[in-house]
Amino acid sequence: MSPGVELNLALLLFLPWFLILGALFWAYPRRPRGPARVLYDLASLALSVGAFVASIHWAQANADPVHGHMWQQILATAVGYGVFLGVLGAAFVLRIYVLRPRG
């Protein structure tokens, strides 16, 4: 396996699931949907994927090689998935407060 694919294997495997979660994040709640909401959602999804990629690279670099090469992938997948859900979940909750109508 090439090193580039091996380093990003967790992203390749989780990409379909992330697309589903991202579509649900984008679609709900349906209203209000203005330019601020679109920008916020795009930034949140980009931040979630960026945090995921950073965390899988960190986890692979810091996994204990004593437990075998596969442990790097297992740890990276577990840590990355938790980080992605954490960032997306926080963005979902914060969206209520950030985008609420002023007045």
Backbone as ProteinMPNN parsed JSONL, in Angstrom:
{"seq_chain_A": "MSPGVELNLALLLFLPWFLILGALFWAYPRRPRGPARVLYDLASLALSVGAFVASIHWAQANADPVHGHMWQQILATAVGYGVFLGVLGAAFVLRIYVLRPRG", "coords_chain_A": {"N_chain_A": [[0.855, -1.168, 0.0], [0.533, 2.221, -0.789], [2.3, 4.915, 0.825], [0.869, 7.365, 1.032], [-1.832, 6.632, 0.729], [-2.059, 4.88, 2.854], [-1.667, 6.593, 5.012], [-3.944, 8.154, 4.936], [-6.025, 6.354, 5.091], [-8.13, 5.97, 6.922], [-9.711, 8.229, 6.429], [-10.524, 7.708, 3.805], [-12.064, 5.42, 4.205], [-14.086, 6.319, 5.923], [-15.331, 8.319, 4.501], [-17.865, 7.972, 2.998], [-19.71, 7.757, 5.17], [-19.235, 10.168, 6.466], [-20.166, 11.904, 4.521], [-22.904, 11.371, 4.626], [-23.517, 12.157, 7.294], [-22.723, 14.83, 7.097], [-24.56, 15.772, 5.178], [-26.947, 15.509, 6.621], [-26.421, 17.309, 8.71], [-26.318, 19.637, 7.213], [-28.932, 19.795, 6.232], [-30.767, 19.933, 8.379], [-31.766, 22.028, 11.067], [-34.395, 22.913, 8.786], [-35.088, 25.58, 8.373], [-34.026, 28.727, 9.675], [-32.617, 29.588, 6.501], [-30.233, 31.309, 5.381], [-27.666, 33.421, 3.915], [-25.75, 33.604, 5.964], [-26.147, 31.265, 7.398], [-25.507, 29.3, 5.488], [-22.794, 29.868, 5.078], [-21.84, 29.43, 7.69], [-22.417, 26.674, 7.983], [-20.824, 25.539, 5.934], [-18.253, 26.281, 6.841], [-18.23, 24.916, 9.279], [-18.39, 22.211, 8.466], [-16.032, 22.009, 6.974], [-14.154, 22.53, 8.991], [-14.63, 20.323, 10.65], [-13.831, 18.138, 9.025], [-11.176, 18.878, 8.581], [-10.178, 18.825, 11.236], [-10.508, 16.112, 11.706], [-8.683, 14.959, 9.84], [-6.265, 16.043, 10.792], [-6.239, 14.86, 13.336], [-6.118, 12.094, 12.758], [-3.64, 11.893, 11.576], [-2.034, 12.715, 13.696], [-2.607, 10.674, 15.56], [-1.647, 8.385, 14.239], [1.047, 8.971, 14.173], [1.681, 8.917, 16.853], [0.979, 6.461, 17.873], [1.674, 3.466, 19.629], [4.236, 1.504, 18.445], [4.805, -1.017, 19.325], [2.625, -2.641, 19.54], [2.026, -3.435, 17.033], [1.676, -2.788, 13.481], [-0.903, -2.419, 12.569], [-2.245, -1.322, 14.688], [-1.823, 1.413, 14.577], [-3.589, 2.26, 12.561], [-6.037, 1.522, 13.697], [-6.155, 3.043, 16.065], [-6.006, 5.615, 14.932], [-8.39, 5.7, 13.459], [-10.357, 5.467, 15.483], [-9.824, 7.714, 17.137], [-10.006, 9.805, 15.262], [-12.695, 9.604, 14.351], [-14.087, 10.21, 16.683], [-13.227, 12.853, 17.085], [-14.231, 14.097, 14.762], [-17.035, 13.767, 15.144], [-17.293, 15.156, 17.552], [-16.574, 17.847, 16.904], [-18.467, 18.405, 14.897], [-20.831, 17.987, 16.328], [-20.59, 19.978, 18.333], [-20.667, 22.223, 16.674], [-23.26, 21.991, 15.729], [-24.787, 22.468, 18.033], [-23.841, 25.035, 18.735], [-24.71, 26.481, 16.558], [-27.335, 27.172, 17.03], [-27.143, 29.271, 18.844], [-25.396, 31.069, 17.614], [-26.601, 31.793, 15.185], [-29.095, 32.761, 15.868], [-31.981, 34.886, 15.695], [-31.493, 38.356, 16.08], [-32.68, 40.722, 18.432]], "CA_chain_A": [[0.0, 0.0, 0.0], [1.357, 3.428, -0.859], [2.274, 5.658, 2.097], [-0.193, 8.377, 1.04], [-3.108, 5.96, 0.975], [-2.024, 4.334, 4.206], [-1.79, 7.69, 5.966], [-5.311, 8.675, 4.882], [-6.948, 5.24, 4.93], [-9.333, 6.202, 7.733], [-10.554, 9.189, 5.721], [-11.127, 7.03, 2.66], [-13.074, 4.482, 4.675], [-15.181, 7.027, 6.575], [-15.884, 9.349, 3.638], [-19.321, 7.844, 2.774], [-20.442, 8.051, 6.404], [-19.117, 11.605, 6.693], [-21.069, 12.559, 3.571], [-24.265, 11.235, 5.17], [-23.627, 13.037, 8.467], [-22.644, 16.208, 6.618], [-25.838, 16.105, 4.533], [-27.94, 15.701, 7.687], [-26.078, 18.573, 9.371], [-26.67, 20.711, 6.294], [-30.371, 19.848, 5.971], [-31.603, 20.14, 9.568], [-33.151, 22.331, 10.753], [-34.559, 23.421, 7.416], [-35.182, 27.036, 8.365], [-33.809, 29.683, 8.599], [-31.479, 29.286, 5.632], [-29.759, 32.512, 4.706], [-26.24, 33.349, 3.586], [-24.966, 33.359, 7.176], [-26.296, 29.837, 7.719], [-24.742, 28.541, 4.499], [-21.383, 30.084, 5.389], [-21.561, 28.739, 8.946], [-22.428, 25.23, 7.746], [-19.627, 25.201, 5.155], [-17.098, 26.399, 7.73], [-18.301, 23.83, 10.266], [-18.048, 20.948, 7.812], [-14.602, 22.054, 6.646], [-13.426, 22.396, 10.248], [-14.779, 18.943, 11.101], [-12.965, 17.276, 8.208], [-9.798, 19.266, 8.882], [-9.825, 18.291, 12.553], [-10.398, 14.668, 11.538], [-7.422, 14.646, 9.166], [-5.178, 16.347, 11.728], [-6.222, 13.894, 14.438], [-5.654, 10.771, 12.327], [-2.191, 11.978, 11.382], [-1.436, 12.734, 15.031], [-2.753, 9.355, 16.182], [-0.729, 7.443, 13.596], [2.415, 9.309, 14.562], [1.888, 8.68, 18.281], [0.572, 5.11, 18.27], [2.79, 2.648, 20.091], [4.523, 0.472, 17.436], [4.996, -2.324, 19.97], [1.398, -3.414, 19.363], [1.858, -3.796, 15.629], [1.418, -1.712, 12.535], [-2.344, -2.228, 12.432], [-2.703, -0.506, 15.803], [-1.829, 2.809, 14.135], [-4.834, 2.504, 11.835], [-7.162, 1.388, 14.63], [-6.162, 4.226, 16.927], [-6.324, 6.78, 14.111], [-9.804, 5.652, 13.128], [-11.146, 5.744, 16.69], [-9.62, 9.108, 17.546], [-10.528, 10.679, 14.215], [-14.149, 9.577, 14.346], [-14.52, 10.965, 17.864], [-12.977, 14.276, 16.848], [-15.198, 14.563, 13.762], [-18.354, 13.886, 15.78], [-17.227, 16.211, 18.563], [-16.595, 19.157, 16.254], [-19.757, 18.578, 14.227], [-21.845, 18.131, 17.381], [-20.452, 21.313, 18.919], [-21.142, 23.183, 15.676], [-24.719, 21.879, 15.681], [-25.327, 23.155, 19.209], [-23.503, 26.45, 18.659], [-25.47, 27.112, 15.471], [-28.556, 27.721, 17.623], [-26.822, 30.535, 19.489], [-24.71, 31.976, 16.696], [-27.472, 32.244, 14.116], [-30.437, 33.139, 16.309], [-32.334, 36.261, 15.297], [-31.204, 39.394, 17.067], [-33.762, 41.668, 18.564]], "C_chain_A": [[0.903, 1.233, 0.0], [1.246, 4.21, 0.455], [1.174, 6.717, 2.163], [-1.556, 7.787, 1.317], [-3.155, 5.441, 2.399], [-2.229, 5.415, 5.254], [-3.221, 8.21, 6.04], [-6.357, 7.582, 4.715], [-8.239, 5.443, 5.717], [-10.268, 7.189, 7.043], [-11.242, 8.528, 4.536], [-12.254, 6.097, 3.088], [-14.3, 5.184, 5.276], [-15.868, 8.041, 5.667], [-17.378, 9.167, 3.331], [-20.159, 8.188, 4.014], [-20.382, 9.541, 6.714], [-20.008, 12.38, 5.735], [-22.516, 12.489, 4.055], [-24.453, 12.167, 6.363], [-23.583, 14.503, 8.063], [-23.937, 16.655, 5.951], [-26.928, 16.324, 5.58], [-27.688, 17.002, 8.441], [-26.524, 19.744, 8.516], [-28.198, 20.888, 6.205], [-31.215, 20.217, 7.19], [-30.981, 21.151, 10.499], [-33.255, 23.045, 9.406], [-34.593, 24.944, 7.344], [-34.584, 27.582, 9.633], [-32.571, 29.308, 7.779], [-31.129, 30.543, 4.834], [-28.277, 32.362, 4.392], [-25.356, 33.074, 4.813], [-25.009, 31.879, 7.552], [-25.473, 28.977, 6.765], [-23.251, 28.663, 4.793], [-20.982, 29.353, 6.672], [-21.486, 27.227, 8.738], [-21.198, 24.778, 6.959], [-18.372, 25.244, 6.024], [-17.074, 25.266, 8.754], [-17.91, 22.489, 9.665], [-16.571, 20.902, 7.452], [-13.746, 21.891, 7.906], [-13.489, 20.966, 10.777], [-13.857, 17.996, 10.332], [-11.498, 17.602, 8.463], [-9.321, 18.74, 10.226], [-9.674, 16.773, 12.497], [-9.055, 14.29, 10.927], [-6.241, 14.912, 10.093], [-5.093, 15.301, 12.843], [-5.774, 12.503, 13.99], [-4.154, 10.787, 12.077], [-1.47, 11.987, 12.732], [-1.477, 11.337, 15.659], [-1.813, 8.334, 15.547], [0.714, 7.715, 13.991], [2.706, 8.948, 16.018], [1.443, 7.307, 18.762], [1.818, 4.3, 18.635], [3.059, 1.525, 19.079], [4.729, -0.913, 18.025], [3.798, -3.237, 19.699], [1.114, -3.774, 17.899], [1.467, -2.611, 14.77], [-0.079, -1.413, 12.398], [-2.902, -1.337, 13.543], [-2.739, 0.979, 15.423], [-3.133, 3.146, 13.417], [-6.047, 2.451, 12.769], [-7.273, 2.617, 15.517], [-6.55, 5.464, 16.132], [-7.816, 6.829, 13.774], [-10.667, 6.021, 14.331], [-11.034, 7.206, 17.11], [-10.245, 10.056, 16.523], [-12.039, 10.744, 14.19], [-14.703, 10.367, 15.53], [-14.334, 12.464, 17.679], [-13.982, 14.834, 15.84], [-16.573, 14.76, 14.393], [-18.379, 14.996, 16.824], [-17.326, 17.597, 17.953], [-17.942, 19.399, 15.593], [-20.895, 18.739, 15.241], [-21.795, 19.488, 18.049], [-20.953, 22.385, 17.955], [-22.662, 23.166, 15.587], [-25.355, 22.63, 16.848], [-25.058, 24.655, 19.132], [-24.283, 27.19, 17.577], [-26.748, 27.754, 16.01], [-28.291, 29.118, 18.194], [-26.195, 31.552, 18.528], [-25.667, 32.578, 15.676], [-28.873, 32.634, 14.572], [-30.723, 34.59, 15.937], [-32.048, 37.242, 16.43], [-32.444, 40.3, 17.198], [-34.658, 41.445, 19.666]], "O_chain_A": [[1.912, 1.277, 0.705], [0.209, 4.166, 1.117], [0.604, 6.947, 3.229], [-2.352, 8.369, 2.054], [-4.179, 5.552, 3.073], [-2.888, 5.185, 6.268], [-3.661, 8.66, 7.098], [-7.462, 7.853, 4.246], [-9.322, 5.122, 5.227], [-11.485, 7.009, 7.067], [-12.424, 8.77, 4.293], [-13.276, 5.997, 2.411], [-15.421, 4.693, 5.149], [-16.909, 8.578, 6.044], [-18.113, 10.152, 3.401], [-21.199, 8.838, 3.903], [-21.367, 10.118, 7.175], [-20.554, 13.418, 6.109], [-23.266, 13.453, 3.905], [-25.447, 12.891, 6.431], [-24.314, 15.326, 8.615], [-24.368, 17.793, 6.135], [-27.747, 17.232, 5.437], [-28.631, 17.719, 8.776], [-27.047, 20.732, 9.032], [-28.687, 22.014, 6.114], [-32.3, 20.774, 7.024], [-29.767, 21.13, 10.702], [-32.311, 23.695, 8.958], [-34.165, 25.527, 6.348], [-34.649, 26.883, 10.644], [-31.6, 28.773, 8.315], [-31.669, 30.788, 3.756], [-27.704, 31.29, 4.585], [-24.336, 32.392, 4.707], [-24.001, 31.316, 7.978], [-24.813, 28.03, 7.193], [-22.527, 27.667, 4.76], [-19.919, 28.735, 6.736], [-20.585, 26.574, 9.264], [-20.598, 23.752, 7.278], [-17.528, 24.351, 5.95], [-16.013, 24.722, 9.056], [-17.18, 21.717, 10.286], [-15.927, 19.865, 7.608], [-12.732, 21.194, 7.885], [-12.498, 20.457, 11.298], [-13.185, 17.153, 10.928], [-10.668, 16.698, 8.55], [-8.192, 18.265, 10.346], [-8.807, 16.211, 13.166], [-8.365, 13.404, 11.433], [-5.318, 14.101, 10.173], [-3.999, 14.906, 13.244], [-5.118, 11.797, 14.756], [-3.47, 9.798, 12.341], [-0.429, 11.349, 12.893], [-0.484, 10.879, 16.225], [-1.241, 7.503, 16.253], [1.51, 6.786, 14.128], [3.857, 8.7, 16.374], [1.527, 7.021, 19.956], [2.873, 4.442, 18.018], [2.194, 0.674, 18.874], [4.818, -1.889, 17.28], [3.942, -4.458, 19.638], [0.074, -4.352, 17.585], [0.997, -1.583, 15.257], [-0.464, -0.273, 12.139], [-3.92, -0.672, 13.352], [-3.599, 1.718, 15.903], [-3.713, 4.207, 13.648], [-6.973, 3.251, 12.636], [-8.36, 3.166, 15.696], [-7.341, 6.279, 16.607], [-8.425, 7.898, 13.805], [-11.607, 6.805, 14.202], [-12.039, 7.853, 17.404], [-10.938, 11.004, 16.894], [-12.612, 11.822, 14.026], [-15.677, 11.105, 15.388], [-15.192, 13.253, 18.075], [-14.523, 15.921, 16.041], [-17.205, 15.799, 14.2], [-19.381, 15.698, 16.961], [-18.085, 18.435, 18.439], [-18.504, 20.487, 15.717], [-21.811, 19.534, 15.031], [-22.836, 20.092, 18.309], [-21.593, 23.349, 18.376], [-23.285, 24.21, 15.391], [-26.343, 23.343, 16.672], [-25.94, 25.46, 19.428], [-24.49, 28.4, 17.678], [-27.19, 28.778, 15.489], [-29.109, 30.026, 18.046], [-26.446, 32.753, 18.632], [-25.55, 33.757, 15.34], [-29.757, 32.821, 13.735], [-29.813, 35.416, 15.874], [-32.336, 36.967, 17.595], [-33.139, 40.592, 16.225], [-35.608, 42.205, 19.852]]}, "name": "protein", "num_of_chains": 1, "seq": "MSPGVELNLALLLFLPWFLILGALFWAYPRRPRGPARVLYDLASLALSVGAFVASIHWAQANADPVHGHMWQQILATAVGYGVFLGVLGAAFVLRIYVLRPRG"}
